[in-house]
């Protein structure tokens, strides 16, 4: 009986890992026939990318490389952090700005679906957007080795989760995301230092992140010290409760109920913000999975961006400051 129980448990664990592996770092395809094969591609031209001044990733062996999947571009082994500005037409510019943090499990970055495309859409609405290409955990340089490393990462999802209601420890958060937090803080500092040049209000710079980028967004708000985002967008990130700082900014959250990572763990993050009497808006979509981003899908989750823009409008971010 014990052996059978262990076998069932192992099968369930393997199934869970397989489901998560299919869903997490590589966003769901825009349409069923999309090519899900990871194909190496040359590093795209990024003429407007600006190095933000944080040091190269210590002890990095593999150099930055790129691949395509689902018709979108991904970066990995990022060792030097940059921001890429997407500035609005001056006639539309509101003076607000957003740091955009793509996701990918801190081992890859969905630069197109969760980065450039988001930034372009924000700039069209009059908001300056800066895509943060933050430093990543190293993975093997070859594609086969990279895929193996991702499977190893997913195997950790079978480990016990924190007890319900537990809150992330700030010191552990800072240690676990040290290079990424350094990059986030440096991005805010650089944008503020050039705010006059870019016609940005230094007090109206927010941050929006996706999956791992949402983790970085929340960490920036909770333990990012001088970064102090003016508003937050958490798109399919963890929903664990947190200790909300006294100066916490407004928070927008979007999540699909069928998200295999964060759709079934409760809504402690929302409860925390409400208990602290801080502004929060939460959209729970029936379907969408994980990683829907800017892909055009036949689910209502596609509407998250318009909802986010409406929320920014409500908070006065789409008009010049009076």
N, C-alpha and C positions, 0 to 999 in steps of 0.2 A: 504494500500500500504506500509506504514512504517513497519507494523508487518511482511509483506511478505518479505520485503527487509532484515529485521533483521534475519528472518529465513534462507534465502538464505545465508547470511553472516556467520551465525553460522554453517550451514552445510559445507560451504567451509572451515571454520576454523577447524572444526572437521576432515574433510578429509585431510587437510594439516598436522595436528598433527598426524593422523594415518599413513600417508605416511612417515613422518619424523621418527616416532617411529619405523617403520619397517626397517628404513635404517640406523639410526645413530650409536648408541653405539655398536650394535651387527652386525659385518660385514656380508655381504651377503654370503650365503653358497657356498661352492666350487662346489656343484652339486645339482640338484633339490631335490634329496631324502635325503639330509643332515638333520640331526636331529636338529630342531631349538628350542627344549625344553631346558630351562636352568635347568641343573641338578647339585645339590651340589656334590662336590668331595672333597676328603681329600687334604689338602695343599700339593702340590708336594714337593719332596726333592729339595732343592736349595743349594747344598753344597758349591758352589762357590760364593754365594751372600755375599756382603760386606756391612755392615752398613756404611753409609756415614757421620754420625755424627750430622745430624740435629736432633732436639728434637722430641720425640713422639708427634703426633698430639694432641694439647691441648683439654681437655674436651672430648676425644673420649670415647664413651660407647661401641660401637660394635667393635669386634676384627676382624682381617683380616680373610677372608674366600674366597673360590674358587668355581667356577662352570665351567661346560663344556657347550658348545653350538656350533653347526656346526662342531663338531669334534675338537674344539680348546679349550684352557684353558684361563680362565679369573680370575683376582683377584679383590676383592673389600674390602672396609673398610681398606685400607692400612694405618697404623698409624706410621710405622717406614720405612723410605726410605732406599733403597739399590741400588747398582749396581751389575750386574753380568757380569764378563769379558768373552769374547769369543776371545781368542788370536790366531793369525794365526800361522801356521808352520813357524818357524824362517827362513826356506829357502825361503819362499814366502813373508815374512813381508816387508812392504813398509815403516814402521815407522809412517804412518798416522793412525788416530783413529777416531771413531764416537761414540757419545752418542746417543742411540736409545730410543726415547720416544713414547711408545705405546699410543693409544687413548682409548676413552671410556667415554667422557663427564665429566671427572673429578669425576666420580662416580664408574667407573670400569676400568680395564686395560686389553686390548687384549694382554696378555703376550706372547702368542704363535705366532699368526698370524702376529702381528705387533711388536713383540719383539724378542724372541729367534730365530725364523726362519729367520728374517732379519739379526740378528747378526751372525748366523752361515754362511749365504750366504756371508756376507761381509768378515768374517774371511777366508773363502775359497778363496777370491780374494786377500788376503794379508793385509787386513785392520783390525786392532784391533777394536772390537765393545764392547760396554758396555751398557747393557739394564738397563735403569733407571726405577726402581719401585718407583714412587713418591707418596707422601701422597695424599689421596683422601678425598673428601667431604664424610661425614658419611651417610650411608643408613641403613635402618632397617636390623637387623641380619637375619630375616627369609626371604625366597625367595619370598613369596607372597608380603610382605611389600616392598622388594626391587623393584619388578616389578611395584608396585603402585608408588613408588618414582620416577621411571624412567618416568612413564606416566605424573606425575606432572611436571617433568623437560621439557618434550616435550610440555606441554601446554604453556610454556613461549614462544615458537616459534610463537605463535599467536600475541604476543605483537608487537607494532610498531618497525620497524627496524630503525637504524640510517639513517639520510638523505643521499642520494647518494653523494659520494665524501668526507663525513666526516671521520676524522681520529681518531683512538683510543687515548684517553688521556693517556700519560705515567704514571701519578700518579694513575689513576684508574686501569690501567693495573697492576701496581705493587701491589696495594691493593687487587685487585680481585684474583690474582694468588700468593699471598704472600708465602704460604707454598711450592707451586710447584716451584716457582722461587728460593727459598732458597735451595731446593733440587737440582735443576739444577746447580746452582752456586757451591754448595758443591761437586757435581759430578765432575765438571771440575777441581776444586781445588784438589780433591783426586787423580784424574788421573794424573794431572801434578806433584803432589808430588811423585808419584810412576812411573813416566815416564821412568826413567833409568832401573828400575826393569822389566817393561813391554816392554822395547825397543821401546818406543814411542817418537816421536818428539813433545815436548810440544807446538810447534807453528803450528802443523798440526792436531789439534783435532777439528772435526766438529760436527754437530748435525743433526739428521734427525728425524722428528716426523710425526705422523699420526693423522689427525682430531684434537682432543683436544691436542694430543702430538705435532701436528704442531703449534697450538696456543702457546704452551709452548716454542717450538723451536724459533718462531718468537719473543716472549717476551724476551727470553734469549738474543737474538741478539740485540733487541731494548733497553731494560732496565735492562739487566742482569749484568751491571757494569763490574766486573772483569772476567766474564766468557769468553767473546770474542771468540765465535766459529770461526774457520778458514773457514768454509763453511757451508751451510744450505741446508737441504732437507725438503721441505714443501709438504707433500703428503696428498691430499684432505683436506686442511685446509681452513680457511676463506680467501677471496680474496680482502678484503677491502684495500683501499690505506693506506699507512703509511708514517710517516716522517722518511726518511732513514738517518741513522747516517753517518757521514763523513767517518768512517772506516768500512762501511758495507762490509761483505764478499760476495763472489759469492753465488748465490741462484739458486736452482733447484726446480721446481714446477711441480707436476703431479696432474691432475684432470680429472674426467670424465664429459663430457657434460651433462649426465643425472643424475648427482649427485643432489639429491633433496634438499640438504642443501646449497651447494656453487656453483652449476653449472649455476645459472641464475642471479648472482649478479654483473656481470661485472668482470673486471680483473684489478682492481685498484692497487693491490699489484705489478703486473708486470709493470704497467705504472709507479709506484713510483720508482721502481728499475732502469728502463730505463731512467727516467727523471733525476735521480741522477747519471747517467752514470756509473752504477755498473753492473757487469756481472750477467746475468740472463738467464736461459733456462726454457722454458715452454712447457709442453706436455699436450695438451687437447685431451683426448681420446673420441671417439664418444660414447662408452658405457663402463660401468663398475660400475655405481652406486656409493654408498658410502661404504668405508670400504673394498675395494678389497684386499689390502695388498699383502700377499704372497699366497693367495688362487689361485689355478689353475682354471681359468675361460676361457670360449670360447669368450673372448673379448680381443682386443688389449691392454687394460689396464694392462694385465698380463705382458706386456713388459716393464713396468715402471722401474723394478729393473735393467734390462740389460742397459736401457738408463741411469740410474743413475750411474752405474758402468762406462759406456763409458764417461760420463761427468766427473767423478772423474779422469779417466785416462787422459782426456784432460787437467785437471788442475794439473796433475803431482802427484796425490795422490796414484797411484798404483805402483810407483817406489820409491826406496830409494832416499832421497834427495841428490843431487850432492854435 
